[in-house]
Amino acid sequence: MPHSTLATLLALAVYVLASARLTRIVVADKIGDPIRNAAIRRFGSGSMWTFLVHCPWCFGWWVCAVLAWPTAVVAGLPWWWGFGLWPAGSYVLGVLARWDSE
């Protein structure tokens, strides 16, 4: 059953906004402190893993990767659209993170 254009656009908006929120929880919110602190304890303050959990552009890249293909399916798009959703969503997420910084 084909999706309406509105349903597709809604799925894409939810993809970006959910990715942005999940990223913010890990890299900035108080609730994400245990994740960030664990990375520092385990890998050291200068490691790439620690940087990953403190950088919305970096962490958001991987959140978008995980959610891109399920989003394509839910949005009624061909699965291979995930390859475009991933970097596009990541870029929008990064711009939102700059705008949302405290």
C-alpha positions in Angstrom: 0.0 0.0 0.0 1.6 3.3 -1.1 2.2 6.0 1.5 0.8 9.5 1.1 3.3 12.3 0.7 2.3 13.7 4.0 3.0 10.4 5.8 6.4 10.2 4.1 7.3 13.8 5.1 6.1 13.1 8.6 8.3 9.9 8.9 11.3 11.9 7.6 10.7 14.7 10.1 10.4 12.2 13.0 13.6 10.6 11.8 15.6 13.8 12.0 14.0 15.0 15.3 14.3 11.7 17.0 17.9 11.3 15.9 18.6 14.9 17.2 17.0 14.2 20.5 18.8 10.9 21.1 22.1 12.5 20.2 21.4 15.4 22.6 20.7 13.0 25.4 24.1 11.4 25.0 26.3 14.4 24.2 24.8 17.2 26.3 21.9 16.4 28.7 22.4 15.6 32.4 20.9 12.1 31.9 23.8 11.3 29.5 26.5 12.2 32.1 27.1 8.5 33.0 27.8 7.6 29.4 30.2 10.5 28.9 31.9 9.8 32.3 32.2 6.1 31.5 33.9 7.0 28.2 36.4 9.2 30.0 37.2 6.6 32.7 37.5 3.8 30.2 39.3 5.5 27.3 40.8 8.7 28.7 39.8 12.3 28.1 41.7 12.6 24.8 40.4 9.5 23.1 38.3 9.3 20.0 35.6 7.4 21.9 35.4 10.2 24.5 35.3 12.8 21.7 32.5 10.8 20.0 30.2 11.0 23.0 30.8 14.7 23.4 30.3 15.7 19.7 26.8 16.0 18.3 28.1 16.0 14.7 30.1 12.8 15.4 27.6 10.9 17.5 24.7 12.0 15.4 26.3 10.5 12.3 26.0 7.0 13.9 22.5 7.6 15.3 21.3 8.6 11.9 23.1 5.5 10.4 21.1 3.2 12.7 17.8 4.8 12.0 18.1 5.6 8.3 17.0 2.2 6.9 14.1 1.6 9.2 12.9 5.2 8.4 13.1 4.5 4.6 10.9 1.4 5.1 8.4 3.2 7.4 8.3 6.2 5.0 7.4 3.9 2.1 10.7 4.6 0.3 13.0 2.0 -1.3 15.5 0.6 1.2 18.4 2.1 -0.7 17.2 5.5 0.3 18.9 4.8 3.6 22.2 5.6 1.9 20.9 9.2 1.3 18.9 9.6 4.5 22.0 8.8 6.6 24.2 11.7 5.6 21.3 14.1 5.0 19.8 13.4 8.4 23.2 13.7 10.0 23.8 17.1 8.5 20.4 18.4 9.5 21.0 17.0 13.0 24.3 18.8 13.2 22.8 22.1 12.2 20.0 21.7 14.7 22.6 20.9 17.4 24.4 24.2 16.7 21.2 26.1 16.9 20.2 24.2 20.1 23.5 24.7 21.9 23.3 26.1 25.4 
